Each structure stands twice: as structure tokens, then as C-alpha cells.
Amino acid sequence: RSTTRARADAMAADAAHGKPADGAECPICYEDIDESLYAEFQMSAGGAWEAASCCVNCLKTWRGRAFGDWERLLHKTDCRRSLRRMLAAGPPTHLTRGAMEGIMQPPQEVKEDDPDEAPVDPPVHLLWLGNGEGETSAVLEGAHVDDHDAYWQECREWVLRNRGPLDADDATAAAAVAAAAAAGKAAGK
């Protein structure tokens, strides 16, 4: 009986969602978007559902690889400006509005008052997938959601140790990290 009720609730929830527009095409893979490839997203709990421009398959692929791509770039890039932007924005945790629109990288616009400030692409709260999965998380696979701030600090310290200071504040922080490491060695830790 509870299985029947759950199935009925799922069907009612699915009925509250739209259908793809005629001729809808994914801007990533160029597949025609039918009902099985259609997706919607919410920007906040209880917010309006909006149609995603890209298909279920591309959203799921991006959700599965975006965090790992961010980490690889953090460890591989030698571009100090990229590192400053990545660290300013912090590690990604969720799919973003840009991903829903088929933009699989953050916008590269630079603000005149702070050329190193990372552009903000708002996170998605929840996805609805028309392939039968229904409502599902917008959290990126592997993302550090529960310990985000600690992981972010760990990333900053890794950059200081392996790439050096990126600005004057980093130079001060690097000196403090080095002093703490030296004090630990002197104390026999």
C-alpha cells in the first residue's frame, strides 16, 4: 500500500512539471530534447521550476565531473590570475544557473573595480529530470558540502605551499604557515 501511495505521489509531482518546447535542442550535444531528456531546476527551496536549456544527459555528466575538473585545474594551472579567481570563488558544490543554460564554465567577465574577483554564477537548489528519476540533488559529485570552508582553507594552504603567495595577504599567510611549521619541527612534532 505504501508503494502505491509513493508511486501516486511521484506521478503527481511529475505532472506539476512542464514539457520541452517544440524543437528544443541541447546546446551542448545538439540532441533533440524530448520528454525523456527534459530537465527543470529550482534556484531555491519552494521556488519556481524553470526549464533547463540542456538535456538530462549533459547535466548528469557535468554534475559528475565539474568538481573533479575544478580540482585538477587547481593543481595543474600555473596561471596566478586563474588561481586567484578559483580561490576567490571557492570550491564548487552545486550545478549553477549557467550550467542549466548550457554554459559549462563560469562566465569570464571581469569587473573593472576588481579584475581578480571571481564572477558569481548562482547555485541550483534542486533538479527535476524527465527521464523518470524525478527530483534529484544538484550537488556536484565529490564536492565538499559538509566541510566546504575547511576544504577551501586547505586549498588556499596548498596553493601557498606549492605555488607561493598570490598577493600581499598571501605573503603574510605564507610567512605564518612557515613559522608554524618551523615551530612544530623545533618542538619535535
Salt bridges, closest charged atoms under 4 A:
ASP9 OD1 - ARG5 NE 3.69
GLU35 OE1 - LYS19 NZ 3.61
GLU40 OE1 - HIS17 ND1 2.51
GLU50 OE1 - ARG97 NH1 3.02
ASP69 OD2 - ARG65 NE 2.91
ASP69 OD1 - ARG72 NH2 2.57
ASP78 OD1 - ARG163 NE 3.83
GLU101 OE2 - ARG97 NH1 3.82
ASP116 OD1 - ARG81 NE 3.63
ASP116 OD2 - ARG84 NE 3.01
GLU117 OE2 - LYS111 NZ 3.13
GLU133 OE2 - LYS60 NZ 2.45
ASP147 OD1 - HIS144 ND1 3.16
ASP149 OD1 - HIS148 ND1 3.47
